[in-house]
Amino acid sequence: MKKSVISALAGLAMFAISCNPTPEPTPGPTPSDKTGTYGIYAYDKTEYLDFAYGGVKTISFCAQLTEGKVIPTALTVKFKADESKVADFNKGREAGTEAIMLPSTCYSFDPSDATATIMKSNKKSMTMEVTITGNLEKGKYYVLPVVIDSIEGSDEAGIDGTPMYIVFYISNVDKGKGTKDEPYLIYSAGDLENVADNCKTVSSPSADPTYFKLMNDIDMTGETWVPINWDNGYNKKIDFNGNNRTISNLSCVNHRYASLFGVLYGKVYDLTVKDAYIEHSSYAIGIIAGYAGTGDSDISREAYCTNVHVSGTVKNTGDNKNGIGGFFGRVYAGGIEKCSADVTIESVRGFVGGIYGYETNDVIFYVRNCITKGSITASEKFLGGIVGGFTKDNLSVENCISTMSIKGPWGLGGIVAEANHDKQDVQTPHNTVKNCIAWNPRIEATNYKNEHNWSSGAIVGFSSYTNTLTNCYRRPDMEYICGSATLYDQENSSASTPLTVQGTACDWTSEGCHNAPYHGKAAAKGKTASDVARDLGWDETIWDLSGDIPALK
């Protein structure tokens, strides 16, 4: 009987530093013209990437139908590393770039028996992985040829032995060990793409993170980004030192928790992410992370962000009820301070904020000394210049300013949109909006219903009367479009001094106080936002107040 062929086509994953020549891969033999031909398909990009000394890289691959008919039965495919193919790989390579076989102690297959199943009539096998560690001699090329070793389940399947070459170069540059004293050093897009593999997982919040330090500005144009910590329990605890460098043109589209980090667990600081494009239809998304921290009943994984600056577009295109933000979609535990966002956010759902959308579970999270610019446009409620919604306790926004234009149906806020409007117990909640400046040029509610319900506010869209709302000011010429409602000044409020609506203290028994907005006070005519910040006592070691709008130093 004429046999169909499952072949390992010549894929290439190369890890090399930019100062070394990029050798051309040796082409493999032409696939057989027999029916039912399969090849090895690598899920990872098959191009030259940097590889850090002591790093780890996982290549995912499978057997995939490349031509001919589908084999009409289930097959078991076994892969192996084939040292005999090294000589073929080295044919025609430039002197000094010849590769040697990767030692067996430096790679492992998952599953360990290196087998994968092709189900009846399927075009792809189950996924295989090979994990490579880089504790090797610097300045040398290494190769791991992977071939199909055997096929079981049908006599219609054969093997031609064409390898998938996994090739890399250990840099002469010391790229660190991931410790506090010797962090992994990120010089290139390839190094950045290896962060996820180099980042160890931890079982306890008290465990040390993996440390990284950005050494160069990195342009991610043309790269398809996979978030660093998007699965496997979100246990990749990280300390990411941006070193006052910039990652530009980051693009993450239609990936779970689309963002740079996915789920941020640990710290990121002194970083700029410029001209990012983030898009998804269902999961929490933001430029830095979909989630800031996470946890369960037994453990809290906190996230902190300091001196980080983002710009770009965040776009939700579908049924996303999980939060959308310039920095984070949702927050769990931790805080953000001395950060800025200049973003265009578009969403078909609500809970959208210039910094974050809203929080999850019972959290403690703060936003301090932050500024947002740009615009928010959404088709549903709860859109805030800093935060989309407070729905839990122990949340705060202090010494922040927003200049974002905001447009949506209702429940809009220059600083916070929704602040526990449905909680009327005098004991809870107790959240804080303090010393904030709403310098938004325009807040437009497109589906306003009446003067008191479904409200939008210059500072807070609507609030529980137990929140602390203190010393907040709005732009005096703010364009406020909310049906027949108008802006008016309000005094500071707290649980002991309830919020007033047009001079009436809220006892939550009347229609007039339900969903009450908080507009703060209008800044004096002729004063700039920086004048207001100075009057509020903003820290001028953090803020530059020399211009009309405060800027972070």
KAGI-V178186 format. One line per field, one symbol per residue. phi: phi as a letter, one per 20 degrees, with the letter a starting at -180 (. if undefined). psi: psi as a letter, one per 30 degrees, with the letter a starting at -180 (. if undefined). burial: # if it has 9 or more other ideal C-beta (glycine too) atoms within 8 Angstrom, else .. A space follows every 10 residues. Layout:
phi: ???
psi: ???
burial: ???
This chain:
phi: .feeddceff ebcddbefed fefffffeff gfeffmfdbf defffdbfcf cegneccdde bbecfdanff febfcddddb ecffefffff fnffgndfdd ffgffdbbec ffeldbddfg meeceffdcc ddddfcffnc ecccedceeb ccpaeedccd nfeeedcbce ffffdncnef ecffdddbgf fffeggfeef ecdbfefffe eccfdcfcee gneeedgfcd blnldeeccd eflldcddlf cccldglgrf endfcpccbl cdddlfccba dcegcafebf cenarbfdbc deccccldcc bpcccddbee ddocbfecfc cdbpacblcc cccddcbece lcbfdbfadc leccbccclc cccobccbec fmccfdcfbe dcdmdbccld ccdfeccafa mdbfdcedcm feddffebec dccbldcedf fbcceecfdb fdeleccfdc fbbffefecc ldcdffdged dbmefcebfc fgbbfecggd dlnefedmdd gfdflfecdm cfffgneeff ffffffngfe eddedfefdg cff
psi: kkklkjljli lkjkjllffk ljkkkkkllk klgllhkllk kkelkilkll kkkglkkkkk llkkkflalk khlkkkkkll kjfffeeeef kflkkfgkll kkkffglkkj lfghllkjlk glflllklkk kkkgilklgl klkjkklkel kkfkggkakf gkljkjklkk kfkjglggle filkkjflee eeffeeefjl klfkfflklk klkkflkkjg kfkjkkkeif ahghgjkkjj jfghlkjlhk kjkhkkhkae fdjjjbkklh kkjkhljkkl felklleele kjlaaaffkk jlkkkkhkkl lakkkkgaij ggkkleekel kekblklhlk kjljkkkfla ikleeldalk ajljklkkhl kklblkklfl likkfekekj falhkkjkhl kkgkkkklel hkkedkdkih fgjgkfflli lkjkhljjhk fkjjjfhkea felhlkleek ekkkffljjk hkllkfgkjj jibfklklkk lklaefilkk jhfkkkggfl effkhkljfb kklkkfklee eeeeefgkjg fekjgfaekk kk.
burial: ..######## #######... ....##.... #..#.##### ##......## ########## ######.... #...#####. ##..##..## ..#...#.## ##...##.#. ...#####.. ...##.#### ####.#...# ########.. #..#..#### ########## #...##.##. ..######## #########. ##..#...## ####...#.# ..#.#.#### ...####### ###.###### ###.###### ########## ####.##### ..######## ###.#..... ########## ######...# .######### ########## #.#.###### #########. ..#.###### ######.#.# ########## .######### ########## ########## #.#.....## ########## .####..#.. .#.####### ########## .#####.#.# .#..#....# ..###..### #..#.#.... ..######## ###.....## ####.#.#.. .####.#.## .#.
